[in-house]
Amino acid sequence: MTASLSVSIVTFAPDLALLGVALRTLAASLAHARAAGSVGETRIAIVDNGPGDGFAAALAELARRELAAPLEVSLLAGHGNVGYGRGHNLALLASGADFHLVLNPDVELAPDAIDEALRYMAAHPDTVILAPEAHDASGNPLYLCKRYPTVLVLGLRGFAPGISGGFLGKKRDSYEMRDLPRDRPSFGVPLLSGSFMFCRRAPVAAIGGFDDAFFLYFEDFDLSLRAVAAGRLAYVPSVRIVHHGGHAARKGLRHVFLFARAAATFFGRHGWRWA
């Protein structure tokens, strides 16, 4: 069955070279899915969260160069920095597509990623969001599926990411679900990271998409916990990406503050766990 798809990419002063790679690989993956007959009408929204209007022209030119017809492309700009989740909602909640892809601007897609995601969703109608197999630019595995976090584990990942072995290493490994088989799909994953969330659009829109209470960080975990009322979360390793992103603690004090504030909001809403 041919499905319709919308895609949202939220940017804030992005690395234009990395964004160009993301758009190029997205276009190639969509072309592969069209040739395979799994995707039809596709709309891509680039959401410019600022700062100011200095990036709008560059984003428009990049989209024109990398995203050719038959893709329908729009640039949403001028609304200021409304936050990551709310930025994605501008496209997600306005879409009428069968599926919606929440995509970071620093993610490369494998040529068959979109086709594999659509085929999995068609075969598993009880799945509401799926996460892919992810690696960093050096080929190291990334762990986008998570168990419910504790304050201790978040502190370890932010400020001591190199720790391994012993009690603390086991706590981190459990949180990152490193025991998850990487050669076959897994169902019932508790939490998914937001760099690539392939969503069945209608049930995600029905719960309001991302919660505006989260400006940056933890909006993906909050959405995951609310989405399980509509269906299962899944890890699908045949859907492959490369993610160039980094941890909040490596981005400076402002991001540490934003992370801590979002964590307090998340735990205050869903329950505190310390160790």
Solvent accessible surface area in square Angstrom, and as a share of the most:
residue,aa,sasa,rsa
1,M,191,0.85
2,T,78,0.46
3,A,5,0.04
4,S,24,0.16
5,L,1,0.01
6,S,8,0.05
7,V,1,0.00
8,S,0,0.00
9,I,0,0.00
10,V,11,0.06
11,T,1,0.01
12,F,101,0.42
13,A,45,0.35
14,P,19,0.12
15,D,83,0.43
16,L,66,0.33
17,A,78,0.60
18,L,51,0.25
19,L,1,0.00
20,G,2,0.02
21,V,42,0.24
22,A,1,0.00
23,L,0,0.00
24,R,123,0.45
25,T,30,0.17
26,L,0,0.00
27,A,20,0.16
28,A,53,0.41
29,S,0,0.00
30,L,0,0.00
31,A,43,0.33
32,H,80,0.36
33,A,0,0.00
34,R,77,0.28
35,A,96,0.74
36,A,43,0.33
37,G,36,0.35
38,S,8,0.05
39,V,5,0.03
40,G,27,0.26
41,E,93,0.41
42,T,5,0.03
43,R,133,0.48
44,I,1,0.01
45,A,10,0.08
46,I,1,0.00
47,V,0,0.00
48,D,3,0.02
49,N,3,0.02
50,G,4,0.04
51,P,71,0.45
52,G,68,0.66
53,D,119,0.62
54,G,64,0.62
55,F,53,0.22
56,A,23,0.18
57,A,80,0.62
58,A,37,0.29
59,L,0,0.00
60,A,47,0.36
61,E,73,0.33
62,L,10,0.05
63,A,8,0.06
64,R,159,0.58
65,R,136,0.50
66,E,27,0.12
67,L,10,0.05
68,A,69,0.54
69,A,92,0.72
70,P,88,0.56
71,L,18,0.09
72,E,80,0.36
73,V,54,0.31
74,S,52,0.34
75,L,57,0.28
76,L,57,0.28
77,A,47,0.37
78,G,79,0.76
79,H,61,0.27
80,G,36,0.34
81,N,61,0.32
82,V,34,0.20
83,G,1,0.01
84,Y,30,0.12
85,G,0,0.00
86,R,117,0.43
87,G,0,0.00
88,H,0,0.00
89,N,12,0.06
90,L,73,0.36
91,A,12,0.09
92,L,0,0.00
93,L,85,0.42
94,A,88,0.68
95,S,22,0.14
96,G,73,0.70
97,A,13,0.10
98,D,67,0.35
99,F,10,0.04
100,H,0,0.00
101,L,0,0.00
102,V,0,0.00
103,L,0,0.00
104,N,28,0.14
105,P,27,0.17
106,D,27,0.14
107,V,0,0.00
108,E,48,0.22
109,L,9,0.05
110,A,12,0.10
111,P,85,0.53
112,D,35,0.18
113,A,0,0.00
114,I,0,0.00
115,D,11,0.06
116,E,51,0.23
117,A,0,0.00
118,L,6,0.03
119,R,123,0.45
120,Y,17,0.06
121,M,0,0.00
122,A,67,0.52
123,A,72,0.56
124,H,52,0.23
125,P,103,0.65
126,D,65,0.34
127,T,1,0.00
128,V,2,0.01
129,I,0,0.00
130,L,0,0.00
131,A,1,0.00
132,P,2,0.01
133,E,18,0.08
134,A,1,0.01
135,H,56,0.25
136,D,38,0.20
137,A,71,0.55
138,S,95,0.61
139,G,47,0.45
140,N,79,0.41
141,P,58,0.36
142,L,50,0.25
143,Y,43,0.16
144,L,17,0.08
145,C,6,0.03
146,K,7,0.03
147,R,79,0.29
148,Y,35,0.13
149,P,0,0.00
150,T,17,0.10
151,V,52,0.30
152,L,57,0.28
153,V,4,0.02
154,L,16,0.08
155,G,31,0.30
156,L,18,0.09
157,R,48,0.17
158,G,18,0.17
159,F,145,0.60
160,A,39,0.30
161,P,54,0.34
162,G,71,0.68
163,I,48,0.25
164,S,86,0.55
165,G,49,0.47
166,G,50,0.48
167,F,134,0.56
168,L,60,0.30
169,G,1,0.01
170,K,146,0.62
171,K,54,0.23
172,R,16,0.06
173,D,45,0.24
174,S,52,0.34
175,Y,9,0.04
176,E,10,0.05
177,M,16,0.07
178,R,95,0.35
179,D,100,0.52
180,L,29,0.14
181,P,45,0.28
182,R,82,0.30
183,D,116,0.60
184,R,132,0.48
185,P,56,0.35
186,S,15,0.10
187,F,93,0.39
188,G,50,0.48
189,V,3,0.02
190,P,48,0.30
191,L,0,0.00
192,L,1,0.00
193,S,19,0.12
194,G,9,0.08
195,S,8,0.05
196,F,0,0.00
197,M,0,0.00
198,F,0,0.00
199,C,0,0.00
200,R,49,0.18
201,R,37,0.14
202,A,58,0.45
203,P,32,0.20
204,V,0,0.00
205,A,25,0.19
206,A,87,0.68
207,I,53,0.27
208,G,35,0.33
209,G,0,0.00
210,F,4,0.01
211,D,39,0.20
212,D,87,0.45
213,A,58,0.45
214,F,3,0.01
215,F,60,0.25
216,L,43,0.22
217,Y,38,0.15
218,F,9,0.04
219,E,8,0.04
220,D,18,0.09
221,F,15,0.06
222,D,0,0.00
223,L,0,0.00
224,S,0,0.00
225,L,49,0.25
226,R,61,0.22
227,A,0,0.00
228,V,76,0.43
229,A,98,0.76
230,A,53,0.41
231,G,17,0.16
232,R,96,0.35
233,L,0,0.00
234,A,0,0.00
235,Y,8,0.03
236,V,2,0.01
237,P,18,0.11
238,S,48,0.31
239,V,0,0.00
240,R,109,0.40
241,I,5,0.03
242,V,45,0.26
243,H,25,0.11
244,H,58,0.26
245,G,39,0.37
246,G,41,0.39
247,H,55,0.25
248,A,12,0.09
249,A,31,0.24
250,R,151,0.55
251,K,101,0.43
252,G,37,0.35
253,L,155,0.77
254,R,141,0.52
255,H,43,0.19
256,V,41,0.24
257,F,119,0.50
258,L,8,0.04
259,F,59,0.24
260,A,57,0.44
261,R,118,0.43
262,A,6,0.05
263,A,12,0.09
264,A,47,0.36
265,T,45,0.26
266,F,0,0.00
267,F,3,0.01
268,G,58,0.56
269,R,110,0.40
270,H,59,0.26
271,G,31,0.30
272,W,118,0.41
273,R,129,0.47
274,W,160,0.56
275,A,70,0.54
